[in-house]
Amino acid sequence: MKGWLWMALLLGLLSSAASAQEDWQYTLRPGDSLWKICDRFAQQPDACWRELASYNGLDNPHSLSPGNTLRVPIDWLKEKPIPATAHAVKGEVLLYPVSGGEPLLVQEGQSIAFGDALETGMNGSVRVHFADQSVVLIKPSSLLVVNQYRRFLGQKGERTELRLQRGNIRNTVSPQDQDEATFEVYTPGVVAAVRGTEYYLSVDGAETTRNEVLEGQVDVTGRETTREVTDGYATLAAVDEPPMEPVALLPAPAVVITESHTGAEAVWPAQAEAEQYAVEWYQQPDGALLGQQFLTDTRWQQDLPVGQYRLLVRAVDANGLRGEEAWQPIRITPPPAEPPPVVQPEPLPEPEPEKKKPWDLWVFIGGVALMLAL
């Protein structure tokens, strides 16, 4: 093949790759139409829907199937989509790409695509940040699938859908739409839907789901039963069973911190209904989770290097539901510098005894002889 043909082929491949990268992938939902999608996202919605049908090779633009994907050129959009990204990565965190292939070690700032799965090791954790300012902290020994998420700051119509297969997450969801829950987490037993709130969700080895709400409201649905869990309450649902009636969270322990130059100690009064206490400590200012323990004692001690931290203590009831949060700052400072050693002056040398000169002896003898003569 001639050189110019090779060049043309290479340019064509590069052009195709660039074109694919500039497309936004939109997953169709029930009730969607090309007009609705263009009106919601496109800069020029009047002309968009016909061009969008042609761009995706749709013979019948009025026949769309939920779950299918449309390619929308980013240049047509009112605003560019913002990918979800990983932050405060600690320990081993793996990403399983939806496109297949070997798992990847998650790096700071790494983008997360629709369908990717994140798995944390025994000492691993990561925070996932979304375009709408929502944040999900994935704790150790967890597996979370990111089905889809909101990618725009000012657009309605997109939803965040996550699937927690096992482990623990803490969600801070930024309110977007008061008429519709735009953030949903699916577990093997329930789905938790929220508009804007702070809450915990966990799935244990028996696939029991626990949900503890710190702020706002979470609608937990399973087996055709929905529980409205408001702030200060929690519920749990065993697999194939409806969620139980919400119960009040145990109060936050009154934690007292003692700091030293090598670490910190925390103590708190025992609570009658607490089976144990969940303790976590975080690096500041990035908020990375450094460690967690479950204690039956009311004392925690940890060696820590110089730096700033936050300690979280929560009481755990007989159902394994964790109570209100007790946060305490910790600041480990270096020990004071040792004063410089005192330099002792060197002692002066002892004076040498004066040596008598030979003529001094003769003068002495002569003096004695003179005295005897007189």
Secondary structure, DSSP 8 states (H G I E B T S, - for coil): --HHHHHHHHHHHHHHHHHHHTEEEEE--TT--HHHHHHHHBSSHHHHHHHHHHHTT-S-TT---TT-EEEEEGGGBSS----EEEEEEES-EEEE-TT-SS-EE--TT-EE-TT-EEEE-TT-EEEEE-TTS-EEEE-SS-EEEEEE----SS--S--EEEEEEEEEEEEEE----TTS--EEEE-SS-EEEESSEEEEEEE-TT--EEEEEEESEEEEEETTEEEEEETTEEEEE-TTS-----EE-------EEEE-SSEEEEE----TT-SEEEEEEEEETT--EEEEEEESSSEEEEE--SEEEEEEEEEE-TTS-B---EEEEEEE-------------------------HHHHHHHHHHHHHHHH-
